Amino acid sequence: MPDVTVYTTESCPFCMRAKAFLDQRGVQYDEIFISRSDHAARERLVAETGGYTFPQIIIDGRNIGGWDQLSALDSAGELDALLA
């Protein structure tokens, strides 16, 4: 199984969708919660992932982006290879 990390924040429907999708697939992941008001943590998120929005999903050290990108990879048939 790949190393998967999902950065989330409160009241984030896209975070919930991404986690539910990964849960349905049986993908284990580490969730890192960042409060919307924690500006220093958001700056670290941008430095680490290049993304400022939530969720940010990292698969084996590769930032794939958020829910839209996760869904697009699945639709294109490319996600299974990343999760293998």
Backbone as CSV, one residue per row, in Angstrom:
resi,resn,N_x,N_y,N_z,CA_x,CA_y,CA_z,C_x,C_y,C_z
1,MET,0.835,-1.191,0.000,0.000,0.000,0.000,0.877,1.251,0.000
2,PRO,0.453,2.256,-0.730,1.221,3.507,-0.767,1.030,4.314,0.515
3,ASP,1.908,5.250,0.720,1.804,6.174,1.838,0.914,7.327,1.388
4,VAL,-0.241,7.467,2.029,-1.211,8.493,1.640,-1.456,9.414,2.831
5,THR,-1.394,10.713,2.576,-1.685,11.729,3.585,-2.739,12.659,3.023
6,VAL,-3.731,12.982,3.871,-4.794,13.897,3.476,-4.820,15.045,4.479
7,TYR,-4.552,16.241,3.989,-4.642,17.439,4.819,-6.085,17.948,4.751
8,THR,-6.685,18.137,5.920,-8.088,18.541,5.976,-8.264,19.747,6.885
9,THR,-9.478,20.301,6.836,-9.853,21.387,7.726,-11.321,21.210,8.092
10,GLU,-11.801,22.029,8.996,-13.174,21.899,9.472,-14.188,22.310,8.410
11,SER,-15.353,21.689,8.496,-16.489,22.019,7.618,-16.102,22.055,6.147
12,CYS,-15.406,21.039,5.704,-14.906,21.001,4.332,-15.578,19.850,3.586
13,PRO,-16.577,20.156,2.741,-17.259,19.071,2.039,-16.346,18.310,1.082
14,PHE,-15.362,18.975,0.506,-14.433,18.295,-0.397,-13.524,17.339,0.375
15,CYS,-13.166,17.721,1.598,-12.390,16.830,2.466,-13.201,15.584,2.784
16,MET,-14.473,15.788,3.113,-15.342,14.655,3.440,-15.499,13.723,2.241
17,ARG,-15.651,14.288,1.058,-15.775,13.465,-0.159,-14.507,12.652,-0.402
18,ALA,-13.363,13.299,-0.285,-12.098,12.610,-0.539,-11.887,11.484,0.470
19,LYS,-12.139,11.749,1.747,-11.954,10.718,2.765,-12.944,9.576,2.570
20,ALA,-14.197,9.887,2.245,-15.194,8.841,2.013,-14.788,7.980,0.817
21,PHE,-14.292,8.613,-0.233,-13.841,7.888,-1.420,-12.702,6.939,-1.068
22,LEU,-11.708,7.445,-0.346,-10.572,6.609,0.040,-11.015,5.491,0.976
23,ASP,-11.923,5.806,1.899,-12.450,4.788,2.807,-13.156,3.679,2.031
24,GLN,-13.970,4.055,1.048,-14.687,3.066,0.241,-13.730,2.172,-0.529
25,ARG,-12.599,2.716,-0.915,-11.590,1.949,-1.641,-10.708,1.129,-0.706
26,GLY,-10.864,1.327,0.598,-10.031,0.608,1.560,-8.615,1.141,1.643
27,VAL,-8.430,2.392,1.238,-7.102,3.012,1.262,-6.851,3.572,2.658
28,GLN,-5.768,3.142,3.266,-5.381,3.696,4.556,-4.638,5.002,4.322
29,TYR,-4.920,5.982,5.162,-4.276,7.282,5.014,-4.110,7.928,6.365
30,ASP,-3.152,8.825,6.431,-2.961,9.665,7.605,-3.682,10.971,7.336
31,GLU,-4.487,11.399,8.295,-5.183,12.673,8.169,-4.478,13.700,9.038
32,ILE,-4.160,14.821,8.440,-3.576,15.934,9.183,-4.565,17.080,9.131
33,PHE,-5.114,17.396,10.283,-6.111,18.458,10.390,-5.412,19.787,10.609
34,ILE,-5.811,20.784,9.832,-5.288,22.140,9.986,-6.478,23.080,10.140
35,SER,-6.518,23.778,11.255,-7.579,24.741,11.490,-7.482,25.888,10.495
36,ARG,-8.622,26.355,10.049,-8.636,27.483,9.110,-7.971,28.727,9.695
37,SER,-7.985,28.839,11.019,-7.410,30.029,11.662,-5.926,29.879,11.979
38,ASP,-5.342,28.716,11.706,-3.930,28.485,11.978,-3.107,28.881,10.745
39,HIS,-2.791,30.154,10.671,-2.117,30.686,9.487,-0.704,30.123,9.313
40,ALA,-0.015,29.869,10.409,1.338,29.305,10.306,1.275,27.897,9.711
41,ALA,0.297,27.119,10.123,0.148,25.759,9.580,-0.222,25.813,8.101
42,ARG,-1.045,26.775,7.718,-1.401,26.921,6.294,-0.173,27.273,5.470
43,GLU,0.692,28.116,6.015,1.925,28.458,5.305,2.813,27.228,5.146
44,ARG,2.877,26.368,6.180,3.649,25.124,6.079,3.023,24.196,5.042
45,LEU,1.682,24.178,4.979,0.981,23.363,3.987,1.374,23.790,2.575
46,VAL,1.362,25.078,2.338,1.736,25.592,1.016,3.189,25.248,0.707
47,ALA,4.063,25.404,1.687,5.477,25.094,1.468,5.676,23.615,1.156
48,GLU,4.910,22.756,1.820,5.083,21.312,1.634,4.387,20.792,0.380
49,THR,3.183,21.310,0.085,2.376,20.728,-0.993,2.252,21.617,-2.215
50,GLY,2.476,22.909,-2.037,2.253,23.846,-3.132,0.795,24.258,-3.248
51,GLY,-0.066,23.684,-2.412,-1.494,23.999,-2.450,-1.951,24.698,-1.187
52,TYR,-2.944,25.569,-1.342,-3.463,26.347,-0.216,-4.867,25.904,0.172
53,THR,-5.534,25.187,-0.727,-6.911,24.775,-0.489,-6.953,23.381,0.143
54,PHE,-8.136,23.006,0.594,-8.332,21.702,1.227,-9.324,20.884,0.426
55,PRO,-9.121,19.575,0.411,-7.991,18.852,0.970,-6.768,18.966,0.061
56,GLN,-5.644,18.595,0.604,-4.438,18.354,-0.181,-4.104,16.894,0.047
57,ILE,-3.942,16.151,-1.029,-3.751,14.705,-0.947,-2.372,14.362,-1.504
58,ILE,-1.599,13.665,-0.689,-0.244,13.270,-1.046,-0.214,11.742,-1.151
59,ILE,0.240,11.228,-2.281,0.379,9.784,-2.462,1.846,9.497,-2.757
60,ASP,2.475,8.764,-1.844,3.902,8.436,-1.966,4.756,9.664,-2.281
61,GLY,4.516,10.726,-1.549,5.315,11.937,-1.690,4.921,12.839,-2.844
62,ARG,3.934,12.426,-3.618,3.493,13.224,-4.774,2.173,13.922,-4.437
63,ASN,2.175,15.241,-4.496,0.934,15.970,-4.252,0.055,15.856,-5.488
64,ILE,-1.105,15.239,-5.317,-2.005,15.124,-6.462,-3.048,16.224,-6.469
65,GLY,-3.109,17.034,-5.406,-4.080,18.116,-5.336,-5.214,17.763,-4.397
66,GLY,-6.414,18.167,-4.771,-7.572,17.980,-3.911,-8.567,16.976,-4.459
67,TRP,-9.815,17.126,-4.022,-10.868,16.196,-4.414,-11.055,16.148,-5.930
68,ASP,-11.080,17.294,-6.575,-11.295,17.313,-8.031,-10.213,16.521,-8.759
69,GLN,-8.979,16.681,-8.342,-7.877,15.980,-8.991,-7.922,14.479,-8.675
70,LEU,-8.286,14.134,-7.440,-8.430,12.726,-7.074,-9.497,12.059,-7.928
71,SER,-10.617,12.719,-8.059,-11.719,12.198,-8.862,-11.327,12.091,-10.340
72,ALA,-10.614,13.090,-10.842,-10.190,13.080,-12.246,-9.211,11.934,-12.513
73,LEU,-8.297,11.693,-11.578,-7.364,10.572,-11.739,-8.115,9.251,-11.782
74,ASP,-9.137,9.144,-10.947,-9.952,7.920,-10.941,-10.693,7.768,-12.260
75,SER,-11.317,8.834,-12.724,-12.066,8.791,-13.983,-11.178,8.455,-15.182
76,ALA,-9.931,8.909,-15.130,-8.989,8.645,-16.216,-8.349,7.261,-16.111
77,GLY,-8.663,6.531,-15.043,-8.105,5.205,-14.866,-6.665,5.208,-14.384
78,GLU,-6.194,6.335,-13.849,-4.800,6.454,-13.420,-4.608,6.284,-11.922
79,LEU,-5.690,6.341,-11.164,-5.565,6.313,-9.707,-5.139,4.937,-9.196
80,ASP,-5.679,3.876,-9.775,-5.337,2.536,-9.301,-3.840,2.279,-9.328
81,ALA,-3.159,2.756,-10.355,-1.710,2.566,-10.444,-0.992,3.309,-9.316
82,LEU,-1.488,4.483,-8.954,-0.868,5.236,-7.873,-1.093,4.569,-6.514
83,LEU,-2.239,3.895,-6.382,-2.593,3.270,-5.114,-2.119,1.825,-4.999
84,ALA,-1.529,1.298,-6.075,-1.081,-0.107,-6.061,0.187,-0.289,-5.261
